[in-house]
Amino acid sequence: MNTDIHNPLAPIRQKVENNERLTFEDGITLMESNDLLSIGQMADIVRKRKNGDNVYFIQNTHLNYTNVCYLSCKLCAFGLKPDDPKSYSLSLEQLEEKFNGMQGKGFTELHIVGGVNPKLPFEYYETMIRLAKKYNPDIHVQAFTAVEIDYIARVAKLSVEETIHRLHAAGLGSILGGGAEVFDPEIRKIISGHKTTAKQWFDIHRITHKLGMKSNASIIYGHIEKPKHVIDHLIQLRELQDETGGFNAFFGFGFQPENTELAKEYNLTGDTTGWYDLKMLAVARLMLDNFDHIRAFWMITGQKLAQVSLAFGVDDLDGTVMEEQIVHAAGNESVHMVPKQGFIDMIKEAGRIPVERDTLYHVIRTY
């Protein structure tokens, strides 16, 4: 890296080496820089400081229980209206069949996410979790974004606290990091319409953390956001983590434009570039100094770029993922599964140590 005093990244490099917190202005400098390798090198310093050469993965499976959603977010291709012939909501009998079929497959995590369907009663969610635990008692149920919890509570006429408490009593282990999108109110209004506000998203995660449960955090990037929106988003996450310490990991979703209203309205074509994907992950690693883990979601970045991201601050490659429909509804053509050995091979080839984890980052096995 060029350490000349006239290099705008030099002062940031000094802060990184001294383990000092970066400012909003530092973040903007990083986002506007084209020196990707230097940014990656700095992110790698932080990655190694926090996790050594360990790279984590999990054996998990996804469940998208309904694609019915009345929010009509412009960035989404998954949610459909109830009268759409492609819409569905799995019955409790269908869910039970799925959970029965998961037995003995080695999964330690069940990742549940769906649309906002006001026709589903609160008991549906409780029973769904109980059925999952009935057939897979040792599995960690990581379910529902803050957006889902917000609307589940509204439909059931319950407080968020009571909603989370009852779901936890049914077997919910932690909540998801989705629904964050971009926190800036102007951008959020355009891309997400009347979805749960940023304040509500933070309140729900704050309540979850105070009830003793963990969650993750995310961003959707590569649409109409600017560098200032990205850095503001990361700093707001950092501030809540300072307060609660309840986030396990951060990951980014590169915007998938196909079949979305946002792409049509703003003439957005093509997925995010590998350059921008790596920059987002590296900048997140540098700005989120109080997050232990930065995760590359291979289903969106692709397996090859996810492997490269291990040199750009990433220490987690997510999980096996057996079933997934949300990103595939937006035209993503990645495979639905990577076997455990695939993660082990990718990580070892990068010169790192594969570590199989559970949802809460307890080590299951080091390879």
N, C-alpha and C positions, 0 to 999 in steps of 0.2 A: 504493500500500500504506500502511496505517496504521502509522506508525513510533512511535506513542506508547509510552513505556517500559512501560506496563501491558499492551501487546499481547504475548502470549507468543511471537509469531513475531519480534518486534523483535530480540532477542539473536541469533537464528539468522540473520536478515538481515545483521546486522553481521558475523557469522562468514563468511557467504557472500561478502560484499563484500571481506573481508580474506583470502579464500582459505584459511580455517582449516578443519580437519577437524571434522565434526559428531560428537557423542557419541551413545550409545544413548539417553540422555534427550532429546536434540534430536530424534532420530528418532521417538520416541514422541509428542512434542509435535506433530510434523508429521502423523503418522498420525491423531491424535485431533482435529486442527484441521479446521474446515469452511471455512476461508478458502482455497478451492482456487485462486483467481486469484493470491493472494499467493504461494502455494507454487509455482505455475507460473511466476510472474515470477522468483522466486529460481532455479528450475531453469533458466530461460532464460538467466540470467546465466552460469551454469556452462557451459551448452551453447555459448554464443557464445565464451566464453573458450577453450574447447577446440577448437572446430571452425569458428569464424567463422559464415558463413551457408551453409556447405556442408551439403547433405543427400544421403546416399548411398543407392544402390540397386544391385542386382546382377541379372544375367540368369542365373537358375538353374532347376533342375528337381528335383523330389523323387521318390524311389523308396522305396516301402514294400514290401520284398521278401517279407515274411511277416507274417501277422496271428496266427499261432500263438504263444501265450504261456501259460506255466504259472504265472505270478506271481499272477494274479487280483487285481490292484490295484483297490480299490473306486472309485477316481476315473477309471478307464479304461473306455471303451466299445469300444476297438479290438481288444484281445487276445481271442482265442477258443481253446478247447480243440481238439486235433487232430480229434476226432470231430464237431465242429460242421460242419454242411453248408456254412456260409459261410466256413470256414477255408481258407487257401491258403498255399503256399510256392512261390515262383517257381522253376522249374528253371533250370539254367545255360543251357539252350537258350533259354528264354523271356527270360532276362536279356540274353543276347547279342543277341536280336532287338530288345529295347528300346534297348540301347546303340547298335546299328547305326542305329536310327531317330532317334537324337539328333544325328547328324552334320549339320553345316551349319546348325544352328538358332540359333547365336549364344550358346549357354550357356557360361559360364565356370566354373560350379559345379554339381556333382552332389551332392545332399543325400540320403544313404541312412540310413534308420532303419526298424526293424521290431520285432517281438515277440521274446521270449526263447524260442527253439525248440531244445530240447536234441537234436533229431534231426538238426540240420544239423552236419556235420563242419567242422572248422577250415578244411579245404581249400576248402570252399564259399565262405567269406568271402574268402580269398586270390584264388581264381579270379574271383569276382565283381568285385573291384577291378581285377584284371589285364584282364578283358574290357572294363570301362569305359574303361580307359586305352588299350586296343588300338584301339578305334573312335574315341575322343576323346582323343588323346594330350595335348592342352593343357588339358584340363579339370581343375579342382581337385576331388578327391574328399573331401568332408567327410562323414564317416560314423560312425555308432554313438555312442550315449550311453555314459556310464560304466557304466550298468546292463547294456547289451548286452556291453560289453567284459568286465565282471566275469564274466558267465555264459559267454561264449565261452571265456574262459580256464579257467574251472572245468570245462566239458565237455571241453575239449581237454587238461586236466591240464597246463596251462602256467602260468608265472608271468605276472602282468600285464605286467611289463617285456618278456618275450619275446613275448607276444601283440601288444603295441603295436609292438614292433620289427619283427616279421614282417609285420604289416599295413602298416606304413610302407614296408617293402621292396617290398611288392606294389603300392604306389602311393597309399596313404592319405596325404592331405595334412594333415588336422586332424580333431579329433573334435567331436562335438556337445555342446551345453550342456544337453540335456534330462536327465530323470531326477533333477534336483535336488529337485523337488517343494517340500517344506518341510523344513528340516534339523532342527527341533525333534523329539527322539525320540518324544515322546508323540503329537504330531500325525502324524508320519511313519508310526508303527506303525498308526494308524487308517486313513490314506488309502492307504498303500502296502503294508501287510502285511509280507511277508518279502522285499521288494525290497532291493536293495543299500543298505547303511546310509549315513548321511551321511559317516561317517569313510572308508568305502570310496570314496564318490564323490570326496571331496577327494583321497584317496591316488592315485586313477587320474588325475585332472587334474594333480596335482603331478608324477607320473611322466611324463605326456605332455609337460608343459612342460619338464621337465629333459632330455627326449630331443630338445628343440628344436622341438617342434610346438606349435601354438596350439590354443585351444579357446574356447568361449563359455560363458556361465553363464545360469541362468534361475531362475524360481520359478513355481509354480502357486498362484494366489490366488483368493479368492472362494468359499471353502468353509467350513471350520470354524476357520481360522486367526484369531488375534488380532493387534493391532498389535505386541505384543512378539515374536511369532514372525516377523513380516515383518522387523523391524529386526535381530533376532538373525541371521536368514538373510543379510541384506545385509552385516552387519559381518563375518560369517565369510567371505563371498566377498572382501570388501575385504582381509582379513588374508592370504588366500592370494595375492591379487594383489600385495600388498606383498612377499611372499616370492619369487614367481616372475615376475610381470609377464606371464604367459602367456595371460590372457584378452583377446580382441579386443573383445567386446561383451556387454552384458546385455540380456535381454528377458524379458517376463513372459507367461505363459499364463493368461488368465482361465479359470477352471473352467467346463467345458461339462457341465452336469448330465444332459442327456438320455441315457437308456440306461445310466446308471451305478448301481452298488450304493450308492455313497456318498450320492447324491441320495435314493435310496429310504429308506435307513436314517436320514438326518438331515432328511428332508423338505425338501430343497433344491430350489427351483424357480426357473427363470429364470436367464439369464446374468448376468454381472456388469454393473453399471451403468456408463455412460460416466463418471460422476463418479469412481467407484473406479478405473477403468482409468487415467484421467488422473492421479489422485493417486499410484497405484503407480509410474507412469513418472517422474513429477516427483520423488517421494521417492527413487527409485532413483538419479536423476541427482544429487541432493544428497548422498546417503550414499556413493555409489560414486565418490569423488573421484579414484581412481586407474584408473578405467575410461575409455577414450577415447570409447566409443560406447554410446549407449542406443538400442535398436531397438524399434520398434513392429511387432508381427506383425499385419499388416493382415488376414490371414485370420481372426483371432479378433476383433480390435477392429472390423473393418469398415473400408473405405477412407476413409469420411468422418471417422470419429473418429481414424484414423491421421494424416490430414492435420491435424486440429486439434491432435494431440499434438506437432506441430512447434513449438507455442508453449508446450509444457510440458516442455522439456528433451530431446526426442527429436531425433536427427540422422540416423537411418537408418530407412528404410521396408522393409527386407528385400528380397525379390526377386520375380521374375515368377511362379514356382511353377507348373509345368505339370501336375503330378499330385500329389495329396495325399489320404490316406484317414483319417488318425488323427483330426483334429478333425472331419471330416465324419461319422465313425462316431458321434460324440457329438451329432449333430443339427445341426451347423453347416451353414448353407445358403449360405455365401458362394461366389462363383465360384472356380474352380480356377486362374485365371490373370489377371494384370494385365499388359498389354503394356508394353513399355518407354516408349512415348509417354505412357501413362497416368501413370507415375511423373513423367515430365518435366513434364507439365501440372499435376499436383497440387502439385509442389514449387514451380514458378514462380508459381502462383496464390497460394501462401503467402508470396511475396516472398523465397524462398530460391534457392540455386544448386544445380541438379541435378548430381550427380556419380556417374557410373557407375563402380563399383569391382569389384575381384575379391575373393575370399574374405578375403585378408589386408589389405584396404583399400589396395591399390595402385590409383591412379587410372587408369582406362581412358580416360575422356573426360569433360570438363566441358562442360555445355550452357549 
